[in-house]
Amino acid sequence: MKKRIDAKQRVLNTLIFALLAVLLLMTLYIIRSEREAERARLLNEEYKKLYSEMAENITPQPTSMPFASPSAVPTPEITPAPTIPEDAITVEVDGKIIVLQTPDADTIRVAAPTLPTVNEAFTALLEENQDVIGWLKVSDIVDLPVVQHDNSFYLNHGLDGAELKNGALFMDEANLIYPLDSNTLIYGHNMKDGSMFGRLSRYMEQNYLRSNPLIEFTTLYETAKYVPFAVFNASMEEGNEDFFEIRKLSFVMEDSFDLFIAQLRAESEYYVPVDVEFGDSLLSLVTCSYEQDDGRFIVVCRKLREGENEADIAELARQVRSRK
């Protein structure tokens, strides 16, 4: 009888120790998560302070795509060799002119794009991290820097380059910063504490869009407003019935762009009466979703065109309605 009681006691003690071990591990996990969340918050606050202080002291960038002024860089005084034909295609390297080709009747001249001056608001941020390429402001839910590296590094690294569960907002590695692609993708974790893209899903509600119809994205070279027109959950798992290929960055043909927009509208939880045309720039905000296998929650926005009135576009967005 005593042996039976001792055996039961040993089993009970083992269970108690196991429960205590689980509780200890859970406590350590919670403490670590809270510390990481606090470190992420402090990092973001530090970067926000650096950015806002610089931004307050400069003239805001135009909403349209800027172009470098020809007078910004003085033309070097170079005397070309008299033997070079006037219509020759040349490049300048270290003060010397090199002839690439003498054009004929079939030659098409294409001007190389000139990189604009970097927005001075990013000066301090770039000194901290050369991967910074912009700043995203989404109402009261996102006010954070955006970086660009490969598509895995900032999944688990903070703005300081150290490992961090929260990661950072980052632009797709294949996207161009200037000029922007047809579709610019920005990724961020769906954090349970609401940080990063943890509150982006509020755009599932029509009333939230009505109250927050415009998003601001500032790159190193321009500031622009965007209006959401498609909001949906999708799977990134090919073969899944909810699969959607959002990673389409550029479009050469108008038909392919129009088809992509039609697919976005068909997926969207609601209809936003904002027109989207070939040549418009899109901004897609992507975060994790648990609605599907390998799920994503996606908000796709259209950049306001030059000359468009923000108030008019915002009013159009407020006319959002359920899909029939």
N, C-alpha and C positions, 0 to 999 in steps of 0.2 A: 504493500500500500504506500509506504514511504517512498519507494523507488518511483512509483507512478506519479506521486506528487512532485518529486524532484524533477522528473522529466518534463512535466507540465510547466514547472517554474522556469526551466531552462528555455523552453519554447517561448514562454511569455517574455522572458528577459531578452531573448533574441529579437522578438518583434518590437519591443520597446526601444532597443538599441537601433534597430533598422529605421523606426519612425523618427527617432531623434536625429539620425544621420540624414534622413531625407529633409527634415525641418532645417537642419544646419545648412545643407546644400542650397535649399530654397532661399534661406535668409541671406547667404553669401551671394547668390545670384541676384536677388533684389537689390542688395547694397551695391553690387558692381554695376547693375543697370542704372541705378539712380546716380551713381558717380559719373558714369559715362554720359548720361543725359545732361548732367550739370556741366560737364566739361564741354559738351557740344554747345550748350546754351552760352557759356562764357566765350567760346571761340566765335560764335555767331555775333554776339554782342560786341566783341572787340572789332570784328570786321565791319559791322554796321556803323560803329563809331568812327572808324577810319574813313569809311566811304562818305558818311553824311557830313563830316567836318570838311572834307575836300569839296563835296558837291555844293555846300553852302557858299563857298568862296569863288565859284566860277559861274560863267554864263551858261545856262542850260543848252544842251545840244539840240539841234532841230529834229523834228519828228521824221522828216524825210531823210533819205539816204544822203549823207554829205559827200562832197567831193573836195579834194585837196585844191587849194588855191594855187594857180601857177606861180604867184609871186611869193609863195611861202618858202620855196627853195631857190636860192639864186642860181642862175645859169652859169656854169663854169665857162671861163674864157678860154676857148679851145679854137685854134686855127686849123681847120681841116686841110689835109694835104691836097694840093691842087689837082692831083691825078684822080681823085675820087669823084665819080659822076654825081651830078646834083640829085638824081633820082635814085641813087643807090640806097639799099636798106642797110643801115648800120646800127651798131650798139657802141656805147661808151664804156670802157673798162679802164679804171685807174687813170683817167684823163686822156686815154688814147682812143681813137676812133677805129673800129674794126668793121670792114665791109663784109656783110653776110651774103648779100645777093644783089645783083643789078636787076631791077624789076622789068618785066616785059608786059605785053598787053593783057596777059591773063592773071597778073599778080593782083591779089586782093590785100589791101592794107588794113590791118586791124590794130587799133590802139590798145596797148596794155593798160589794165586798170591801175590807177594810182592809189596807194594805200593812204587813207586819211590820217590825220593826227589823232593820237590816242586821247580819249577824253581824260582830262586832268583829274577828274573825280576818282580815277582808278590808280593814281600814282602811288599812294601809300599802300594800297592792297597789292599791287604788283611787286612792291618791294618785299612784301611778306610771302607772296606766293605767285610765281610766274604763270601758274595754270589758270588764274582768274581771267575770265573772258567777258563777264557781264554781271548784271544784278537784276533779280526778278522780284517784282512787287505785285502781289495778288491780294488786294484789299487788306483785311486784317489777319489773313491766315498765312501769308508767305511774304517775307521781307529779307531775302538772303542773297549772298553772292552765288554766282554760277562759275564752275570751273570746267576745264576740258583736259582730259588725259586719255588713256585707253578706257574702254567701257567696263573695266573691272576694278580699277584702283580705288576710285572714290565710293565704291559700294561699301567698303569697310575701312576707309581712311578719312580723317577729318581734314580741315583746311590747313592744318599745320603739318600734314603729311604723316602723322602718327596714326596707329590703328584706332579705329573708333566705330562702334556698332552703328551709330546714326549715319555715318558716311557724310556725304555732301551732295548738293545739287550739282549735276554735271550735264553738259551738252554731249550729244552723241559724238563719238570719236571721229566719225566720217563727215560731220557737218563743217561747213566753212563758216568762219566768223565774219569775213568780208570778201565779196558780198555774200549775204546770207543765202542759203539754199531755198528752194521752193517750200521745203518742210523742215523746220528746225525742231529737233527733239531735245527735251530736257527731262532727265530722270531724277527721282528722289524717293527715298524710303517712305512708306506709309507707317510712321511711328505711332505707337499706341498713345504716347503722351501728347500727340497733336503736333509735334515738331516736324521739320522737313515738309513732306507732302502729306502729313498725317491728317490734315483737315481739308484736303483738296476735294474729297468726296462730297463736300457740302454743295458742290455744283450739280449734284444729282437732283437737288430741289430747285424747282423753277423760281421760287421766291428769292432764293439766294442769288440767282443770276439777275433777277430784276433789281435787286439791291446793289449788286456788284457786277455791272455789265462790262467793265473794261479792265484789262490787265496791262501792266507796264513792264516792258523788257528793255533794259539798257545794255548795249554791248560796249566794247571798248571804243566803238566808232559812231554809234548813233543811239538815240532814244526813240522808242516807238510805242504806241498803244495798240492793243489787240482786243478783239471782241470774240468771245467763245461762240461757236455755232454748232458744235457736236460734242456730246458728253455720253460716254458709254463704258461698260465693262466688256472685256474681251479676253480670249485665251491666246497665249503665245505658242501653244502646242499645236503644231501642224496635224491635221486630221481631226481635231476637235471641232464640233459643229459651231462653236463660238469663236473659232480662230479668226484673227484679223491681222493683216500685215500692215502695221503702222509705220514701219521703218522704210518708207519710200521718201527719199530726200530730194530728188529733183525730177523734173518732167520736161521732156523735149517736145512732146506732142500734146496739143491742146486736148485731143480726145482722151488720152490717158489721164490727164489731170481732171477733166470733167467726170470721168468714170470714178476716179478716186473720191472726189467730192460727193458724188451720188452715193457711193458706198458708205461714206462717213455719215451722211444724213440718214441713210437707211438704218444704221446701227444706233444712232443717237436716241437717247431717252425722250427727247422732245425736239420740237422744231423751232428754230430761231430764224425769223425772216430777214436775215442778212445775206445779201448776194455775195457769192464767191466766184471769181473769174480767173481764167488762165492768166498768169502773170502776177497774181496775188501771192504774198508770202504768208505761210502758215507757221504757227507755233503750237507744237504738241507737247503737253505736260503729261508725263507718264509715271504712274506709281503702282505699287502692288495692290491686288484685289484678291479676295478670297471667295469670290462668286464662282470662279471656274478653276480648272486645273491650270497651273502656271498663269494665273489671272493677272490682268492689269486694268486699272482704272485710268481712263484717258480723257483729257479735255483738249479739244482742238480749236484753235483760235485763228482768226484772219486779221492780218495787219491792216490798220487803217491806212487808206491811200492818201497820197499828197492832196491836200485841199479838202478832204472830208472833215465835216464838223463832228467833234467828239459828242456833243450833246445830241445831235441827230442820230448818230449810230447807237448811242446808249439807249435812246428812246425806242429804236427798232428792236434792240435786244430785249427790252422790257415787254415787248409784245409776244414773247415766247409762249408757245402753246403745246399741249399734248399732241402727239402724233395720232392721226386717225387710222 
